[in-house]
Amino acid sequence: MHLLERLAREVVARWEYGDLAEAVNALDRHLQDIAKDRERHAELIERAIDLYQDDDIQIDADASLVCESEAGAFVMGWLWVSGRDSGAAIHPEATPPP
């Protein structure tokens, strides 16, 4: 499970069972780390946008997650995939019966 998702779920779980402050503080620390990474690698995010963003790939400079390495960083982007081409419905429950 993604760390951010796990931390958020821990906040929700502790809402009912107590010790909420510890879970909220852990989530806040992680969110601060994400923001610092994004700020530290702003130039790499902009390079990723310049090199790869197009109609099918979107990179949000204000919301991208960054995973750094010694030689650079992985920058989160969104890849567009049409649900119509494959015959699979994006929301199967909304598909009318044949």
Number of C-alpha atoms within 10 A of each C-alpha: 6 6 10 14 11 12 20 15 14 17 22 14 14 15 14 9 9 11 12 15 12 13 20 18 13 16 21 14 12 15 14 12 12 18 17 13 17 22 15 13 19 16 12 18 25 16 13 19 18 11 9 14 17 12 8 11 13 17 21 15 19 11 12 20 19 23 14 14 8 5 5 11 16 15 21 17 20 12 13 11 10 12 11 9 8 8 8 11 13 11 8 9 8 8 10 6 6 3
